Amino acid sequence: MNNWNQSSRRHFIKSTASAAMLLSMPGTELIAAVNAAPNSPNGNDLPWYKKITRWGQVNITEQDPQQYDIAWWRKYWKRTATQGIIVNAGGIVAYYPTQIPLHKKAEYLGGRDLFGEICGAAHEDGLVVFARMDSNRAGEDFYKAHPDWFAVNAEATPYRADDLYISCVNSPYYNEHIPAILKEIAILYRPEGFTDNSWSGLGRDQMCYCNYCQKSFHDKTGYDLPRRKNWNDKIYKKWINWNYQRRLELWDLNNRTTKSAGGEHCIWSGMNSGPISGQSNSFRDFKAIAQKADIIMLDDQARSENGGFMHNSETGKLIYGILGWDKLVPESMAMYQAHKPWFRLASKPVPEARMWMVEGIAGGIQPWWHMISAYHEDRRMYHNPEEVFNWHKANEAYLINRKPVTNIGVVWSQLNTDFYGQDNTEEKVELPWRGISQALIRARIPYLPVHADDIEKEAKQLSVLILPNIGVLTNGQVNAIKRFAENGGSVIASGDTGLFDEWGDARTDFALADIFGVHFIQQNNTGEKQNKLAGEAYHTYLRLTPELRRQVDGPHKPDEPTIEGKRHEILKGFEETDIIPFGGLLYPLRVDTGAQVLLTFIPQFPVYPPEKAWMRVKKTDIPGLIIRSNNNGSRLAWLAADIDKQYGRSNLPDHGDLLKNIILWAAKDDLPVSVTGTGLIDIQLYQQPGRMIIHLVNLTNENTWKQPLDELIPVGPFDIRVKLAAEVPGNTVKLLVGNKTIPLTKKKHECYFQLTSILDHEVAVIE
């Protein structure tokens, strides 16, 4: 390990002529000069970023130089089996005696080198260090010295956040000032890497018109900057893409800087949010970043009440799908109350913290405890990570370097978030995704998020693709979906899928119309689709075909329809009703011969007063669900009635049951795992050489969505069936939480076993 301590640092600075000379030295010369240890802990061939699996962070406040008890925190690192720490270094303020002009020292730093002391202690204890930057703002003195380095609006007024000025990503602040700080820290302290949770500058809702932006945009596009947000303006859309490209340039610049100063494994890895909408708003192209990254540092500290705990495992799978399952994704997990209203210094209840951690681990994420301030009067938070982190240490061999096992893929695309979701991603993108994912969890069906560009790469593993309102599809993505169906794969699509091209411009028909047999009918003279929803549910319904109420117990009347034929298996469980709630609006579609309509639209009618709540139009021929089966085995379902969106919004069981039935029909009831028992259980199935690993997370709680959770409720028993991979013998089942081996039954290529109870989670290893 690197033992670059305070005395070594002082000796080296003293031996150089000046800080300027130090910063001018090439990184290779400096490394030789200080005889620093290679940047790969523990002496094996793997670089540190592929083997450090438990992290900790005290987010230092400017007051902490007066109260940071390093000796106590060193003991806490050991108590929590922490292998790496994230330590505030520089950016807005410096926590070390910087020599960079205008790099302001923390208010109470005094003569102390707090970053150096912590970094040195961590290295002495065998921990790696991520130097944390915060690099998008500066104070009044900096602004006065370089006003042109800061972002301004169209009236040349600088953007501010409280009393700080926001710097421009195209200015020397990012091109020169931040690289100088990175180089200084890398040379003086030899941290293993750098991270920064505010590295990407202004978000999408603010445009900068500084001279640097004006010149860069014109040089790269040939246009002047757009003067306002306008999704119908091609130049505005080019501005979106230009911003994405600049963030990728910064990623490369920062990595060149840190590697040149600190060695080939001294990486810069920013931070990224979990939700794709957050990535879009910050111009962070998740897929492009993943292709560049050695590790993803995930700044996704706590759940929303809409997403629930399950959001964390889903985020892990989504990121691994674009990053690769041989890399690592640590996540900042707040030990304080990290949802509105925020209480930065108050402990989160242990069950809330624990469930967020175990759901992340189930999705492949590595745990990273996060606290604000080095001194706390509420000391309950210190207990939150201990048990989970030590369990993780004992079982980490089963928790990394594995591949998911599922035949269900749910497609996502940041391009769709940008150019279809635009300013309404919650309605158009997030609700449909949430509805599908929560229906899958409720049905205990494991699934894999699949980027729209990676469909062919994942096709061998999958038998079903689900497209939840993927309005924007490129021609290449469309062709990949069609080839998937031509090769016998089943496809489920909803809403506006494929109605828009890569720029968000409307097509004249659905791009997948020919395989589904469903065609869009233009509703106005411009050829654009009319707005379907206004942010709330309508009093509309869907009629099931054929209608069965004539044979169902209840009051009858003479004009009840005769029963013609049998209902499709997708409608199983709805035998006592001819209608289900919908909540959206539908317009006519043209359906080809050979496609079958199972649901039709009932238009809205008054909901109040109750005396007016009767159907004005009882039946239409407007299709809500169209299915098609092909001779090659492909099954296709088009949800014109976007039940996925409605389920994400209202959580109605009818919607969840219908989605489950559609997915099971598309998959031909062929799934790699099944779990029978009572409760809401999130399931992930993985494979390693010679073994299969099933995670089961217990979400059965009244506070699964409502925060915070303060009690865990055990559920069980559960009967489990797992299809065994060819190289897995299936002789034993070991429980990593229950810490015991249990009996199993093996029949041909499947094994069966029972879990008597699950409190928060269980991990079963089948070997």
C-alpha positions in Angstrom: 0.0 0.0 0.0 0.9 3.6 -0.4 2.4 5.0 2.8 2.6 8.6 1.5 2.2 10.3 4.9 2.4 13.8 6.1 6.1 13.8 6.8 6.9 12.4 3.4 4.7 15.0 1.8 6.4 17.9 3.7 9.8 16.6 2.9 9.0 16.3 -0.8 7.5 19.8 -1.1 10.5 21.2 0.8 12.9 19.5 -1.7 11.2 21.1 -4.7 11.8 24.7 -5.7 8.1 25.7 -5.6 4.6 24.4 -6.1 4.8 25.7 -9.6 7.8 23.4 -10.3 5.9 20.5 -8.7 2.9 21.0 -10.9 5.0 21.3 -14.0 6.7 17.9 -13.6 5.4 15.1 -15.8 3.5 12.5 -13.7 6.0 9.7 -14.6 8.9 11.7 -13.3 7.1 12.7 -10.1 6.1 9.1 -9.4 9.7 8.0 -9.7 10.8 11.0 -7.6 8.7 10.1 -4.6 9.1 6.3 -5.1 5.3 5.9 -4.5 3.8 2.4 -4.5 1.9 1.2 -7.5 -1.7 2.1 -7.5 -3.1 -1.4 -7.1 -3.6 -2.4 -3.5 -2.9 -5.9 -2.0 -0.3 -6.6 -4.6 -2.2 -8.7 -7.1 -2.9 -8.2 -10.8 -6.3 -6.7 -10.5 -6.5 -2.9 -10.3 -8.1 -1.5 -7.2 -11.3 -0.5 -8.9 -12.1 -4.1 -9.7 -11.8 -5.5 -6.2 -12.8 -2.8 -3.6 -16.4 -3.7 -2.7 -17.2 -1.8 0.4 -16.9 1.9 0.7 -17.5 4.6 3.3 -17.8 8.4 3.2 -17.9 11.2 5.7 -18.9 14.2 3.7 -16.7 16.8 5.4 -18.2 20.1 6.4 -16.2 23.3 6.5 -16.4 23.1 10.3 -14.9 19.6 10.5 -11.2 20.6 10.5 -11.8 21.6 14.1 -13.6 18.4 15.1 -12.5 15.4 12.9 -11.5 12.6 15.2 -9.5 10.5 12.8 -8.5 7.9 15.4 -12.2 7.1 16.1 -13.0 6.9 12.4 -10.1 4.5 11.8 -11.7 2.2 14.3 -15.1 2.6 12.5 -13.5 1.6 9.1 -12.5 -1.7 10.8 -15.9 -2.2 12.5 -17.7 -1.8 9.1 -15.1 -3.8 7.1 -14.7 -0.8 4.9 -12.1 -1.1 2.1 -12.2 2.3 0.5 -13.2 5.8 1.5 -14.3 8.9 -0.3 -12.7 12.1 1.2 -13.4 15.7 0.3 -10.3 17.2 -1.3 -11.0 20.3 -3.4 -13.1 22.2 -5.9 -15.4 24.8 -4.3 -13.2 24.7 -1.2 -9.9 22.9 -0.5 -9.3 20.7 2.6 -5.6 20.8 2.2 -3.1 23.7 1.9 -3.5 24.2 -1.8 -1.1 26.4 -3.9 -3.6 26.8 -6.8 -4.6 30.5 -7.2 -8.2 31.2 -6.2 -8.7 27.7 -4.9 -10.3 28.8 -1.6 -9.4 26.9 1.6 -12.2 25.6 3.8 -13.3 28.3 6.3 -12.0 26.5 9.4 -9.1 24.7 7.9 -6.5 27.0 9.5 -3.1 25.4 9.2 -4.4 21.9 9.1 -4.1 19.5 6.1 -7.2 17.5 6.8 -7.4 15.7 3.5 -3.7 14.7 3.8 -4.2 13.4 7.3 -7.2 11.3 6.4 -5.6 10.1 3.2 -2.5 9.1 5.0 -4.3 7.3 7.8 -6.4 5.4 5.2 -3.3 4.3 3.3 -1.6 3.2 6.5 -4.7 1.0 7.3 -4.7 -0.5 3.8 -7.7 1.4 2.4 -7.9 3.0 -1.0 -8.9 6.7 -1.3 -11.2 8.4 -3.7 -10.5 12.2 -3.6 -13.9 13.8 -3.8 -14.2 17.0 -5.8 -17.0 19.5 -5.9 -16.2 21.6 -9.0 -18.9 23.6 -10.5 -19.1 26.8 -8.4 -16.9 29.5 -6.8 -17.2 32.6 -4.6 -17.2 36.3 -5.3 -13.4 36.7 -5.4 -13.0 34.0 -8.0 -15.9 35.5 -10.1 -14.4 39.0 -10.0 -11.0 37.6 -11.1 -12.5 35.6 -14.0 -16.1 36.7 -14.8 -15.8 35.2 -18.2 -15.4 31.7 -16.8 -18.9 31.6 -15.4 -22.2 30.8 -16.9 -24.6 33.6 -17.9 -28.1 33.7 -19.3 -29.2 35.4 -22.5 -29.1 38.8 -20.7 -25.5 38.2 -19.6 -26.6 37.8 -16.0 -24.5 35.2 -14.2 -26.2 32.1 -12.8 -25.9 31.7 -9.1 -26.6 29.1 -6.4 -27.0 30.9 -3.1 -23.9 33.0 -2.8 -21.8 31.1 -5.3 -21.4 31.6 -9.0 -21.9 28.6 -11.4 -18.9 28.0 -13.7 -19.3 27.2 -17.4 -18.2 23.7 -18.6 -16.7 25.3 -21.8 -14.5 27.8 -19.9 -10.9 27.6 -18.6 -12.5 26.8 -15.2 -13.0 23.3 -16.4 -10.2 23.2 -19.0 -7.4 24.6 -16.8 -8.4 25.3 -13.2 -9.9 21.9 -12.3 -7.2 19.9 -14.0 -4.6 21.9 -12.1 -6.3 21.0 -8.8 -6.5 17.3 -9.9 -2.8 17.3 -10.7 -1.8 18.9 -7.4 -3.8 16.4 -5.3 -2.6 13.4 -7.4 1.1 14.5 -7.1 1.0 15.4 -3.4 -1.2 12.6 -1.9 -1.4 9.8 -4.4 -5.1 9.0 -4.0 -6.2 5.9 -5.9 -8.8 8.0 -7.8 -11.0 11.0 -8.0 -14.8 11.4 -8.0 -17.1 14.4 -8.2 -20.8 14.6 -7.8 -21.3 18.0 -9.5 -18.9 17.6 -12.4 -21.3 18.3 -15.3 -22.2 21.9 -14.8 -25.5 23.6 -15.7 -28.5 21.3 -16.2 -30.9 21.2 -19.2 -33.2 23.9 -17.8 -30.5 26.6 -18.0 -28.7 27.8 -21.1 -25.3 29.5 -21.0 -24.5 32.3 -23.4 -21.0 33.0 -22.4 -18.4 33.7 -25.1 -16.9 30.2 -24.8 -20.3 28.6 -25.3 -21.2 30.8 -28.2 -17.9 30.0 -30.0 -17.9 26.3 -29.3 -21.5 25.8 -30.4 -21.0 27.7 -33.6 -17.7 25.9 -34.4 -19.2 22.5 -33.9 -22.7 23.0 -35.5 -22.5 26.1 -37.7 -25.4 27.7 -35.8 -25.8 30.3 -33.2 -27.0 29.2 -29.8 -30.8 28.8 -29.6 -32.5 31.6 -27.7 -35.1 29.5 -25.9 -36.2 26.0 -25.3 -38.1 24.7 -28.3 -38.4 21.0 -28.9 -39.7 21.6 -32.4 -36.4 23.5 -33.3 -33.7 21.3 -34.8 -31.0 23.7 -33.5 -32.3 23.3 -29.9 -32.0 19.5 -30.3 -28.5 20.0 -31.6 -27.8 22.0 -28.5 -28.9 19.0 -26.4 -26.4 16.7 -28.2 -23.7 19.3 -28.1 -24.0 19.4 -24.3 -23.8 15.7 -24.0 -20.6 15.6 -26.1 -19.0 18.3 -23.9 -19.5 16.2 -20.8 -17.9 13.2 -22.5 -14.9 15.5 -23.4 -14.6 16.5 -19.7 -14.7 12.8 -18.7 -11.7 12.2 -21.0 -9.8 15.3 -20.0 -10.1 14.6 -16.3 -8.9 11.0 -16.8 -5.9 12.1 -18.9 -5.0 14.5 -16.2 -5.3 12.2 -13.2 -3.5 9.3 -15.0 -0.7 11.5 -16.2 -0.1 12.8 -12.6 -1.0 9.7 -10.6 -0.4 6.6 -12.7 -2.4 4.5 -15.1 -4.8 3.4 -12.4 -5.4 6.8 -10.9 -8.8 7.2 -12.5 -11.4 10.0 -12.5 -14.9 8.6 -12.3 -17.3 11.5 -11.6 -20.6 10.5 -10.1 -23.8 9.6 -11.8 -27.4 9.4 -10.7 -29.6 6.3 -10.8 -32.7 7.6 -12.6 -32.2 8.1 -16.4 -34.2 11.3 -16.2 -31.6 12.7 -13.8 -28.8 11.7 -16.2 -30.6 13.4 -19.0 -31.2 16.6 -17.1 -27.4 16.7 -16.3 -26.4 15.8 -19.9 -24.7 12.6 -18.8 -25.0 9.9 -21.5 -25.1 6.8 -19.3 -24.3 4.3 -22.0 -21.4 6.4 -23.4 -20.0 7.0 -19.9 -20.2 3.3 -19.1 -18.2 2.5 -22.2 -15.4 4.8 -20.9 -15.7 4.0 -17.2 -13.6 1.5 -15.1 -16.1 1.9 -12.2 -19.4 3.7 -11.8 -19.7 5.8 -8.6 -23.4 6.0 -8.1 -24.9 9.0 -6.4 -28.4 7.6 -5.6 -28.6 7.8 -1.9 -32.2 6.9 -1.0 -35.5 5.8 -2.5 -38.4 7.9 -3.7 -41.9 7.0 -2.6 -42.8 6.2 -6.2 -39.9 3.9 -6.9 -39.7 2.1 -3.6 -36.8 -0.1 -2.5 -37.0 -2.1 -5.7 -35.6 0.9 -7.6 -32.2 0.1 -6.2 -31.9 -3.4 -7.5 -33.2 -2.3 -10.9 -30.7 0.5 -11.1 -27.9 -2.0 -10.5 -29.1 -4.3 -13.3 -29.5 -1.4 -15.6 -26.0 0.0 -15.1 -24.4 -3.4 -15.3 -26.2 -4.0 -18.6 -24.2 -1.2 -20.2 -21.0 -1.3 -18.0 -20.4 -5.1 -18.0 -20.9 -7.5 -15.1 -17.1 -7.8 -14.5 -16.9 -4.2 -13.1 -18.2 -2.6 -9.9 -20.9 -0.1 -9.1 -20.6 1.3 -5.5 -23.5 3.4 -4.4 -23.7 6.2 -1.9 -26.2 5.0 0.7 -27.3 7.7 3.1 -27.3 6.8 6.8 -29.2 10.0 7.5 -32.7 11.1 6.5 -32.1 11.6 2.8 -35.7 12.3 1.6 -37.7 15.5 1.8 -37.8 17.0 4.3 -34.1 16.4 4.6 -32.5 15.9 8.0 -28.8 15.8 7.3 -27.7 15.1 10.8 -30.5 12.7 12.0 -30.2 9.0 11.7 -32.3 7.0 9.3 -34.1 4.1 10.9 -32.1 0.9 10.7 -34.8 -1.0 8.7 -35.0 1.8 6.1 -31.2 1.9 5.7 -30.9 -1.9 5.7 -33.6 -2.5 3.0 -32.1 0.1 0.7 -28.7 -1.6 1.1 -29.9 -5.2 0.6 -32.0 -4.2 -2.5 -28.9 -2.6 -4.0 -26.8 -5.6 -3.2 -29.4 -7.9 -4.8 -29.0 -5.9 -8.0 -25.2 -6.2 -7.9 -24.5 -2.8 -6.3 -21.6 -2.5 -3.8 -22.5 -0.8 -0.5 -21.1 2.6 0.5 -22.2 4.2 3.8 -22.5 7.9 3.6 -22.7 10.4 6.5 -22.5 14.2 6.5 -20.2 15.8 9.1 -17.5 14.1 11.1 -19.3 14.7 14.4 -22.8 13.7 15.2 -25.0 14.2 18.2 -27.4 11.5 16.8 -25.1 8.5 17.0 -27.7 5.9 16.1 -26.6 6.1 12.4 -23.3 4.5 13.2 -25.1 1.1 13.7 -26.9 1.2 10.4 -24.2 -0.3 8.1 -22.3 -2.6 10.5 -24.3 -5.8 10.2 -24.9 -5.6 6.4 -21.2 -4.6 5.7 -19.8 -7.5 7.7 -22.3 -9.9 6.1 -21.2 -8.6 2.7 -17.5 -9.2 3.6 -18.3 -12.8 4.5 -20.2 -13.5 1.3 -18.8 -11.2 -1.3 -17.6 -14.1 -3.5 -21.2 -14.7 -4.3 -22.1 -11.0 -4.9 -19.8 -9.9 -7.7 -18.6 -11.3 -11.1 -21.8 -13.1 -11.9 -24.4 -13.0 -14.7 -28.1 -12.5 -14.5 -30.4 -15.4 -15.5 -33.7 -14.3 -17.1 -35.5 -14.5 -20.4 -37.4 -11.2 -20.0 -35.8 -8.0 -21.2 -37.3 -4.5 -20.6 -36.0 -1.9 -23.1 -34.9 1.5 -22.1 -33.2 4.4 -24.0 -31.9 7.7 -22.9 -32.6 9.0 -26.4 -36.3 8.2 -25.7 -36.1 10.1 -22.3 -34.7 13.1 -24.1 -36.5 13.5 -27.4 -39.8 11.7 -26.5 -40.1 12.5 -22.8 -38.7 16.0 -23.3 -40.2 18.1 -20.4 -42.7 15.4 -19.3 -40.5 12.3 -18.6 -42.6 11.3 -15.5 -45.7 10.9 -17.6 -44.3 9.6 -20.9 -41.3 7.5 -19.8 -41.0 6.9 -16.0 -44.6 5.8 -15.3 -44.7 3.2 -18.1 -41.4 1.8 -17.0 -42.4 1.8 -13.4 -45.7 0.0 -14.2 -43.9 -2.7 -16.1 -41.1 -3.2 -13.6 -43.5 -3.3 -10.6 -45.8 -5.7 -12.4 -42.8 -8.0 -13.0 -41.8 -7.8 -9.3 -45.3 -8.4 -8.1 -45.4 -11.5 -10.4 -42.0 -12.6 -9.1 -40.5 -12.6 -12.6 -36.8 -11.6 -12.8 -36.0 -9.3 -15.7 -33.1 -7.5 -17.3 -33.1 -3.8 -18.3 -31.9 -3.8 -21.9 -30.6 -0.7 -23.7 -32.3 -0.2 -27.1 -28.9 -0.4 -28.8 -28.0 -3.7 -27.2 -31.1 -5.8 -28.2 -29.1 -8.0 -30.6 -26.3 -8.4 -28.0 -28.8 -9.7 -25.4 -31.1 -11.6 -27.9 -29.5 -15.0 -27.2 -30.5 -14.9 -23.6 -34.0 -13.4 -24.0 -37.3 -14.8 -25.3 -39.4 -11.7 -24.5 -38.8 -8.0 -25.1 -41.0 -5.4 -23.5 -41.1 -1.9 -24.9 -42.9 0.4 -22.3 -43.9 3.4 -24.3 -40.5 3.7 -26.1 -41.8 6.5 -28.4 -38.4 7.2 -29.9 -36.7 4.4 -31.8 -33.9 4.7 -34.3 -34.1 2.8 -37.5 -31.3 0.5 -36.3 -33.2 -0.2 -33.1 -36.4 -0.9 -35.1 -34.6 -3.4 -37.3 -33.1 -5.1 -34.3 -36.6 -5.6 -32.7 -37.9 -6.9 -36.0 -35.1 -9.4 -36.3 -35.7 -10.5 -32.7 -39.4 -11.3 -33.7 -38.4 -12.9 -36.9 -36.2 -15.3 -35.0 -39.1 -16.4 -32.8 -38.8 -13.8 -30.0 -42.0 -12.4 -28.4 -42.5 -8.6 -28.1 -44.8 -6.5 -26.0 -45.1 -2.8 -26.8 -47.3 -0.1 -25.4 -48.6 3.4 -26.1 -46.6 5.5 -28.6 -43.8 3.0 -29.1 -41.9 3.7 -32.4 -44.1 6.6 -33.4 -41.1 9.0 -33.4 -37.7 9.0 -35.0 -34.3 9.6 -33.2 -35.0 13.4 -33.1 -38.4 13.0 -31.7 -40.1 13.9 -35.0 -43.4 12.1 -35.6 -43.5 9.2 -38.1 -46.6 8.7 -40.2 -47.1 5.3 -38.7 -45.7 3.1 -35.9 -42.3 1.9 -36.9 -43.3 -1.6 -35.8 -46.7 -1.5 -37.4 -46.0 -4.3 -39.9 -45.0 -6.9 -37.3 -47.8 -6.0 -34.8 -50.5 -5.4 -37.5 -51.4 -2.1 -35.8 -51.5 1.2 -37.6 -51.7 4.8 -36.4 -54.4 7.0 -37.8 -53.5 10.7 -38.0 -55.8 12.8 -35.8 -55.1 16.3 -37.1 -53.9 18.1 -40.2 -50.3 18.4 -39.0 -49.8 14.6 -38.8 -48.8 14.8 -35.2 -50.4 12.7 -32.5 -52.8 14.6 -30.2 -51.9 14.8 -26.5 -53.4 11.8 -24.8 -53.1 12.6 -21.1 -53.1 15.7 -19.0 -51.3 14.4 -16.0 -54.2 12.7 -14.3 -56.4 9.6 -14.9 -59.7 9.8 -16.8 -62.9 8.0 -15.9 -62.5 5.5 -18.7 -62.7 1.7 -18.9 -61.8 -1.3 -21.1 -64.3 -3.9 -22.2 -63.2 -7.5 -22.2 -64.0 -9.8 -25.2 -66.2 -11.9 -25.3 -68.5 -10.6 -22.6 -69.5 -13.2 -20.0 -71.9 -11.5 -17.6 -74.9 -13.4 -19.0 -73.5 -16.5 -17.3 -72.2 -14.9 -14.1 -74.3 -14.7 -10.9 -75.9 -11.3 -10.4 -78.9 -9.2 -11.6 -79.7 -9.7 -15.3 -81.4 -7.8 -18.0 -82.8 -8.8 -21.5 -80.2 -7.0 -23.6 -77.1 -8.7 -22.2 -74.9 -9.9 -25.1 -74.8 -13.5 -26.1 -71.5 -15.3 -25.3 -69.5 -15.9 -28.5 -66.5 -18.1 -28.2 -64.0 -18.4 -25.3 -61.8 -15.8 -23.7 -58.1 -15.8 -24.4 -55.8 -17.0 -21.7 -54.5 -13.5 -21.2 -57.9 -12.6 -19.6 -57.7 -15.4 -17.1 -58.8 -14.3 -13.6 -61.4 -11.8 -15.0 -64.2 -14.3 -15.5 -66.6 -12.3 -13.3 -66.2 -9.0 -15.0 -66.7 -7.6 -18.5 -64.9 -4.3 -17.8 -61.7 -3.2 -16.0 -60.7 0.4 -15.1 -58.4 2.1 -17.6 -57.7 5.8 -16.8 -56.4 7.0 -20.1 -57.7 8.1 -23.5 -57.6 6.2 -26.8 -58.0 7.1 -30.4 -58.9 4.7 -33.3 -56.2 2.4 -34.7 -56.3 0.3 -37.9 -55.8 -3.4 -37.2 -54.6 -5.8 -39.8 -56.4 -9.1 -40.5 -54.9 -11.8 -38.4 -54.5 -9.6 -35.3 -56.9 -10.2 -32.4 -58.5 -7.5 -30.3 -59.0 -8.6 -26.7 -59.9 -5.2 -25.1 -61.8 -2.2 -26.4 -62.2 1.3 -25.2 -65.1 2.7 -23.2 -65.0 6.6 -23.3 -65.1 8.7 -20.2 -68.4 9.7 -18.5 -69.2 11.6 -15.4 -67.8 10.4 -12.1 -69.7 13.0 -10.0 -72.4 13.3 -8.8 -72.9 9.6 -8.4 -76.3 9.9 -10.1 -74.6 10.7 -13.3 -72.0 7.9 -13.2 -73.4 5.7 -16.0 -71.9 4.8 -19.4 -73.0 7.1 -22.2 -71.2 4.9 -24.8 -71.0 1.3 -23.6 -68.9 -0.1 -26.4 -66.6 1.0 -29.2 -64.4 -0.7 -31.7 -61.4 1.3 -30.6 -58.8 -1.4 -29.7 -57.1 -1.4 -26.3 -55.1 -4.7 -26.5 -54.1 -6.4 -29.8 -52.3 -9.7 -30.0 -50.8 -11.7 -32.7 -49.2 -15.2 -32.9 -46.8 -16.2 -35.7 -45.9 -19.6 -37.1 -42.3 -19.1 -36.0 -43.4 -19.1 -32.4 -43.2 -15.3 -31.9 -46.0 -13.8 -29.8 -46.8 -10.1 -30.1 -48.9 -7.9 -27.9 -49.7 -4.2 -28.5 -51.0 -2.3 -25.5 -52.7 0.6 -27.2 -54.3 1.1 -23.8 -51.1 2.0 -21.9 -51.9 -0.2 -18.9 -48.2 0.0 -17.9 -48.5 3.7 -17.4 -51.7 3.5 -15.5 -50.3 0.8 -13.2 -47.3 3.0 -12.5 -49.7 5.8 -11.6 -52.5 4.0 -9.7 -51.2 0.6 -8.7 -54.6 -1.0 -9.5 -54.4 -4.8 -9.1 -56.4 -5.4 -12.3 -53.7 -3.7 -14.2 -50.9 -5.7 -12.5 -52.7 -8.9 -13.1 -53.3 -8.1 -16.8 -49.7 -7.2 -17.4 -48.6 -10.4 -15.6 -50.9 -12.5 -17.9 -49.6 -10.8 -21.0 -46.0 -11.4 -20.0 -46.6 -15.1 -19.1 -48.4 -15.6 -22.4 -45.6 -14.0 -24.4 -43.0 -16.2 -22.5 -45.2 -19.3 -23.0 -45.1 -19.8 -19.2 -41.4 -20.7 -19.6 -39.5 -18.9 -16.8 -36.1 -19.9 -15.1 -37.5 -19.5 -11.6 -40.8 -19.6 -9.7 -41.6 -18.7 -6.1 -44.9 -19.6 -4.5 -46.0 -18.1 -1.2 -47.6 -15.0 0.2 -45.9 -11.6 0.2 -44.3 -9.0 -2.1 -40.9 -10.5 -3.0 -38.3 -9.1 -5.4 -36.3 -11.9 -7.1 -33.0 -11.8 -8.8 -31.3 -14.9 -10.3 -27.6 -15.1 -11.1 -25.1 -17.7 -12.4 -21.5 -18.2 -11.5 -19.3 -21.2 -12.7 -20.8 -24.3 -11.0 -23.5 -22.5 -9.1 -26.7 -20.4 -9.3 -27.6 -17.7 -6.8 -31.1 -16.5 -6.1 -31.7 -13.2 -4.1 -35.1 -12.8 -2.5 -35.9 -9.4 -0.9 -38.9 -9.1 1.3 -40.9 -5.9 0.3 -44.0 -6.9 2.3 -44.6 -3.8 4.4 -47.1 -0.9 4.6 -44.1 1.4 4.2 -42.6 -0.2 1.1 -43.4 3.0 -0.7 -44.2 5.4 2.2 -41.0 6.5 4.0 -39.4 5.7 6.3 -39.6 2.0 7.1 -39.2 1.3 10.8 -40.1 -2.3 11.1 -39.4 -5.5 9.3 -42.2 -8.1 8.9 -41.2 -11.7 8.2 -43.0 -13.7 5.5 -43.0 -17.3 4.4 -42.9 -20.2 3.7 -42.0 -20.1 0.0 -41.7 -23.0 -2.4 -39.0 -22.3 -5.0 -38.3 -24.0 -8.3 -35.1 -23.1 -10.3 -34.1 -24.3 -13.7 -30.5 -25.5 -13.5 -27.8 -24.5 -15.9 -26.0 -27.4 -17.5 -22.9 -27.1 -15.5 -24.7 -26.7 -12.1 -25.1 -30.0 -10.3 -27.8 -28.9 -8.0 -26.9 -31.1 -5.1 -27.0 -28.5 -2.2 -28.7 -25.2 -1.3 -26.8 -22.9 1.1 -28.5 -19.9 2.7 -26.1 -17.0 3.1 -28.4 -15.0 5.5 -29.8 -18.0 7.4 -26.3 -19.4 7.5 -27.3 -23.0 7.0 -27.7 -25.7 4.3 -31.3 -26.9 3.6 -32.6 -29.9 1.7 -33.6 -29.8 -2.0 -35.3 -32.1 -4.5 -33.9 -32.5 -8.0 -36.0 -33.5 -11.0 -34.2 -33.7 -14.3 -32.9 -30.1 -15.0 -34.8 -28.4 -12.1 -34.4 -28.3 -8.4 -37.0 -27.6 -5.7 -36.6 -26.3 -2.1 -38.5 -24.4 0.6 -37.7 -21.3 2.6 -39.5 -21.3 5.8 -39.2 -17.5 6.4 -37.7 -14.3 5.1 -37.2 -11.2 7.3 -35.4 -8.7 5.1 -33.7 -10.8 2.5 -32.2 -14.2 1.8 -29.6 -15.4 -0.7 -29.7 -19.1 -1.7 -26.7 -20.6 -3.4 -27.4 -23.8 -5.4 -24.3 -25.9 -6.2 
